Amino acid sequence: MAEPTTVRITIDGRQLEVEAGTTILKAAEHLGIRIPTLCYHPDLSLRGACRVCIVDVKDMGFYMASCSVEVWEGMEVQTNSPAIRQARRDIVELLLDNHPRECQTCDRDGNCELQNLAYSMGVRERLFDGERKHFATDDAGESVVREPDKCILCGRCVRVCNEIQGVGNLSRHGRGFTTVVGPAHGAPMDASVCIQCGQCVTVCPTAAFLEKNHTEEVWAALADPKLHVVVQTAPSIRAAIGEGFGLQPGASVTGRMVAALRLLGFDGVFDTNVGADLTIVEESHEFLQRLAGRGPLPMLTSCSPGWISFMEKFYPQLIPHASTCRSPMSMTSVLLKTYYAAQRGLDPDRVFVVGVMPCVAKKYEARRPEHYRRPGVPWTDAVLTTREIIWMIKSYGIDLWTLRDIDLETFPKEAFDDPLGVASGAGDIFGTTGGVMEATLRTAVARLGGDDQRLLFHEVRAVDGLREATVEVAGHTLRVGVANGLVNAGRLLDEAVAGKPYHIIEVMACPGGCIGGGGQPYPPRGMKPMDADLLAMRAQVLYESDRSKPVRRSHESPTILRLYADYLGEVGGPRAHELLHTSYAARLPRGIR
């Protein structure tokens, strides 16, 4: 006899029918009933660790975690009552009792899920007192800071590291009062298999994981009259920065962002999309060389530093397959301290380059020795996440997007600075999974000389997991693969290692690509990090920007053509290779041999 596909249940006296396997939490949402959660995340496995979502199920005799218990036929559920409310408050109060008392100075003040829960539940005093846990802060790394005293043991970071990223760097250690989440054997983050992606930062509901703060370095540089301080912004920034100022996700605010950066005091504001165009031109040339037999296939894209770290630690045998192109950030930084400095008559040692990136791993990338101009002098001096630049703009008294203060129609909308100010539409779509592949195909197809000169490659867009496709051009059948998130990348790479034929593979370390990077704004209430709708709205900003550009292929950009004519020489030539390319090597965590 077949199992029933639906079950009938009663929630708070209201009857409904839902699919078998539905959790109580999801069933309640069908009725518009909101049950508070903390450890729950829709894209992660169900653990029921925090118990904040408890409900009363008839005849069970104890409260059950609604996020992880599936409904059954005839189930009767009470989601709220004075007793349930008090039990939830007790749970939150116990979490607070073991939590540092520094909300006003915490980075998550105002957008901390524990803080919001305490407020909504009416917790107005600490009723419990006693010894609190204390562990040392791990802040020696380049990208991620771990503050275990603020950890509430929800397990989100452990699950995202294992289930989405496939790295498995984090786990619980100890028992009872001594339980702590961290890398194996208590190792620091930078001495572990951490790939610096920052997804642990994104999903953490408190501030147990944060990005390494570079804002003080940037403030100091802006205040130094001897420095010429310039900033470059990645494409994904313009798709998300408005969220930090109360705009709905999906708002494009490029011009106002540029204006705000100038008001902060930057001497030049540049578009990392120009670096993305350069990456495509050089990467397409490299791909066509390999397609002609001068290099191993498949070629792997190399723009995501989290992915590069993953490859170096988990797939070192594929390093020869990685494109040698620097990332768009690194290419832009190199040009700012060479080409731009020469154009302006500036001493390169006095040009201070700031990157505003959606990616925590960019902080790590900027400190890799191969991205230094010379020992002790990096090409990129500081990297700010989207969250950090939002805070800096607000702390400077700039509030560009609140209607009550500013007439948005009359506030100046400014453009990026020349000579690195105008990019093609292909540069915009770099920020979403599949965008690097699509931009590469636009140029590669044109250079192969086929009749198909199309711009749009929908077969590599909206990647949810893995995407494989074939592109027919000029007698070539190009087999391409795109991976969204590193668990999916691992599956795709395993197939490549086993001999499945691909010509080119794009890997983005973060779900959704850079738009879902570990440095992007914490999502608005009602949404969770990695929310598919949120990522789709951010991606749409980039695709709309691409559609609005008069030039949509990287190799046709006047800025790029001028760069090669005036400074770089031929594509893939000696000077271009010296400035725009790099190398990678196998890396094991310190202490592992």
PEMOZI-V313561 format. One record per backbone hydrogen bond with DSSP energy under -1.0 kcal/mol. CO is the residue of the C=O (numbers start at 1). NH is the residue of the N-H. If there is no record, write none. Layout:
# PEMOZI-V313561
co=CO nh=NH
co=CO nh=NH
This chain:
# PEMOZI-V313561
co=5 nh=20
co=7 nh=18
co=8 nh=74
co=9 nh=16
co=10 nh=77
co=11 nh=14
co=14 nh=11
co=16 nh=9
co=18 nh=7
co=19 nh=22
co=22 nh=71
co=23 nh=27
co=24 nh=28
co=25 nh=29
co=26 nh=30
co=28 nh=31
co=28 nh=33
co=29 nh=32
co=41 nh=44
co=51 nh=54
co=53 nh=66
co=55 nh=64
co=56 nh=78
co=57 nh=60
co=64 nh=55
co=65 nh=68
co=65 nh=69
co=66 nh=25
co=69 nh=24
co=72 nh=75
co=75 nh=10
co=76 nh=58
co=77 nh=12
co=78 nh=56
co=81 nh=85
co=82 nh=86
co=83 nh=87
co=84 nh=88
co=85 nh=89
co=86 nh=90
co=87 nh=91
co=88 nh=92
co=89 nh=93
co=90 nh=94
co=91 nh=95
co=92 nh=96
co=93 nh=97
co=94 nh=98
co=96 nh=99
co=100 nh=102
co=102 nh=105
co=103 nh=106
co=106 nh=109
co=108 nh=111
co=112 nh=116
co=113 nh=117
co=114 nh=118
co=115 nh=119
co=116 nh=120
co=117 nh=121
co=118 nh=123
co=119 nh=122
co=138 nh=146
co=143 nh=212
co=145 nh=210
co=146 nh=138
co=147 nh=150
co=148 nh=151
co=155 nh=159
co=156 nh=160
co=157 nh=161
co=158 nh=162
co=159 nh=163
co=160 nh=164
co=160 nh=165
co=161 nh=167
co=161 nh=168
co=164 nh=487
co=171 nh=182
co=173 nh=180
co=175 nh=178
co=176 nh=179
co=180 nh=173
co=182 nh=171
co=183 nh=186
co=184 nh=187
co=188 nh=191
co=189 nh=192
co=198 nh=202
co=199 nh=203
co=200 nh=204
co=205 nh=113
co=208 nh=147
co=210 nh=145
co=214 nh=218
co=215 nh=219
co=216 nh=220
co=217 nh=221
co=218 nh=222
co=219 nh=223
co=221 nh=224
co=224 nh=227
co=228 nh=352
co=229 nh=267
co=230 nh=354
co=231 nh=270
co=232 nh=356
co=233 nh=272
co=234 nh=237
co=237 nh=240
co=237 nh=241
co=238 nh=253
co=240 nh=243
co=241 nh=244
co=242 nh=245
co=242 nh=247
co=243 nh=246
co=248 nh=251
co=253 nh=257
co=254 nh=258
co=255 nh=259
co=255 nh=414
co=256 nh=260
co=257 nh=261
co=258 nh=262
co=259 nh=263
co=260 nh=264
co=261 nh=266
co=262 nh=265
co=268 nh=231
co=269 nh=417
co=270 nh=233
co=271 nh=274
co=272 nh=276
co=273 nh=277
co=274 nh=278
co=275 nh=279
co=276 nh=280
co=277 nh=281
co=278 nh=282
co=279 nh=283
co=280 nh=284
co=281 nh=285
co=282 nh=286
co=283 nh=287
co=284 nh=288
co=285 nh=289
co=286 nh=290
co=287 nh=291
co=288 nh=292
co=289 nh=294
co=290 nh=293
co=299 nh=505
co=300 nh=323
co=304 nh=308
co=305 nh=309
co=306 nh=310
co=307 nh=311
co=308 nh=312
co=309 nh=313
co=310 nh=314
co=311 nh=315
co=312 nh=587
co=315 nh=318
co=316 nh=319
co=318 nh=321
co=319 nh=322
co=321 nh=300
co=324 nh=582
co=327 nh=331
co=328 nh=332
co=329 nh=333
co=330 nh=334
co=331 nh=335
co=332 nh=336
co=333 nh=337
co=335 nh=340
co=338 nh=342
co=339 nh=343
co=340 nh=344
co=341 nh=346
co=347 nh=350
co=348 nh=351
co=350 nh=228
co=352 nh=230
co=353 nh=381
co=353 nh=382
co=354 nh=232
co=355 nh=384
co=356 nh=234
co=358 nh=519
co=360 nh=363
co=361 nh=365
co=362 nh=366
co=365 nh=368
co=368 nh=371
co=369 nh=372
co=371 nh=379
co=374 nh=377
co=377 nh=373
co=377 nh=374
co=382 nh=355
co=384 nh=357
co=385 nh=389
co=386 nh=390
co=387 nh=391
co=388 nh=392
co=389 nh=393
co=390 nh=394
co=391 nh=395
co=392 nh=396
co=393 nh=398
co=394 nh=397
co=402 nh=405
co=402 nh=406
co=406 nh=408
co=407 nh=410
co=407 nh=411
co=420 nh=271
co=425 nh=429
co=428 nh=431
co=429 nh=432
co=431 nh=515
co=432 nh=435
co=434 nh=438
co=435 nh=439
co=436 nh=440
co=437 nh=441
co=438 nh=442
co=439 nh=443
co=440 nh=444
co=441 nh=445
co=442 nh=446
co=443 nh=447
co=444 nh=448
co=445 nh=450
co=451 nh=453
co=457 nh=460
co=458 nh=461
co=465 nh=484
co=467 nh=482
co=469 nh=480
co=471 nh=478
co=473 nh=476
co=476 nh=473
co=478 nh=471
co=479 nh=503
co=479 nh=504
co=480 nh=469
co=481 nh=506
co=482 nh=467
co=483 nh=508
co=485 nh=489
co=486 nh=490
co=487 nh=491
co=488 nh=492
co=489 nh=493
co=490 nh=494
co=491 nh=495
co=492 nh=496
co=493 nh=497
co=494 nh=498
co=495 nh=500
co=496 nh=499
co=503 nh=299
co=504 nh=481
co=505 nh=301
co=506 nh=483
co=508 nh=485
co=510 nh=513
co=512 nh=433
co=513 nh=516
co=514 nh=517
co=517 nh=520
co=519 nh=387
co=524 nh=527
co=528 nh=531
co=531 nh=535
co=532 nh=536
co=533 nh=537
co=534 nh=538
co=535 nh=539
co=536 nh=540
co=537 nh=541
co=538 nh=542
co=539 nh=543
co=540 nh=544
co=541 nh=545
co=542 nh=546
co=543 nh=547
co=544 nh=548
co=546 nh=549
co=551 nh=425
co=553 nh=556
co=554 nh=557
co=557 nh=561
co=558 nh=562
co=559 nh=563
co=560 nh=564
co=561 nh=565
co=562 nh=566
co=563 nh=567
co=563 nh=568
co=564 nh=569
co=570 nh=573
co=573 nh=577
co=574 nh=578
co=575 nh=579
co=576 nh=580
co=577 nh=581
co=580 nh=326
co=589 nh=592
